[in-house]
Amino acid sequence: MAARVKLNKVSLREQKKKLGMFRRFLPTLEARKQQLLMQLTAAREKIKEQQDDIDKLLKEISSWSQLYWELEKDIRFFVRIKEVEVTISNVAGLKVPYFAGVVFEDTPYSIFATTYSLDEVIEKTRRLISFREALKILKEEEEALNAGFIKTSQRINLYEQRLIPDCRRYIRKISVYLQDQQAASVGVAKVAKRLTREALDAIARG
């Protein structure tokens, strides 16, 4: 249902003020949209690279499957996650998470009581876990950026397709009405002036 506007000068000023405000906001929204798009593209590229790193490391680890099977009970104690470090950055007014690293529980072990391969197995396993946690945060980053991009695009569409056209239409409607009212007032004044003059002439002749 179309909104009703009063056909007067006050309403005309209000619509002109709104139109000016929308026009000022639009370039800011366009700039925000472009910034989010660039960040979103970069995040998706990072996701691809991170997945490639994971696949490459998994392929490398797969050749050690027998060793992993033998060290399974030992490994689990040295790859426990203590904390996944995440920072929050502001991107075009949007809070976006960034992966900072994984902190593993510090579990000491004797190099004499364990196989010489354990160090390398632990290192590779921790790298794999870190890669996977990084991928998880990258996907959260992508999700946040994509949501911001969609919301900004919708707002731009609202301004361009509805709010600004509505303001322009209301301004034209009010302006035409006020011009007609002014023309009618002038016409009435001319008629009143003519009738007054004719009445005075009649009195003068009488």
HUPEPE-V726623 format. One record per pair of residues at least 24 apart in sequence whose C-alpha atoms are under 7 Angstrom apart, sorted by the first residue. I is the first residue (numbers start at 1). GAP is how many residues later the second one is. D is the distance in whole Angstrom. If there is no record, write none. Layout:
BEGIN
<<I | GAP | D> <I | GAP | D>>
END
This chain:
BEGIN
<<7 | 167 | 5> <7 | 170 | 7> <8 | 166 | 7> <12 | 159 | 6> <12 | 162 | 6> <15 | 152 | 6> <15 | 156 | 6> <19 | 145 | 6> <19 | 148 | 6> <22 | 137 | 7> <22 | 142 | 7> <26 | 130 | 7> <29 | 123 | 7> <29 | 127 | 7> <32 | 60 | 6> <33 | 116 | 6> <33 | 119 | 6> <33 | 120 | 7> <35 | 57 | 7> <36 | 109 | 6> <36 | 113 | 6> <37 | 112 | 7> <40 | 102 | 6> <40 | 105 | 6> <40 | 106 | 7> <43 | 95 | 7> <43 | 99 | 6> <44 | 98 | 7> <47 | 88 | 6> <47 | 91 | 6> <50 | 81 | 7> <50 | 85 | 6> <54 | 74 | 7> <54 | 77 | 6> <57 | 71 | 7> <75 | 47 | 6> <78 | 29 | 6> <78 | 44 | 7> <79 | 25 | 6> <79 | 43 | 7> <79 | 47 | 6> <80 | 24 | 6> <80 | 25 | 6> <81 | 24 | 6> <94 | 54 | 7> <96 | 45 | 6> <96 | 48 | 6> <97 | 40 | 7> <97 | 44 | 6> <98 | 39 | 6> <98 | 43 | 7> <99 | 35 | 6> <99 | 38 | 6> <101 | 29 | 7> <102 | 28 | 6>>
END
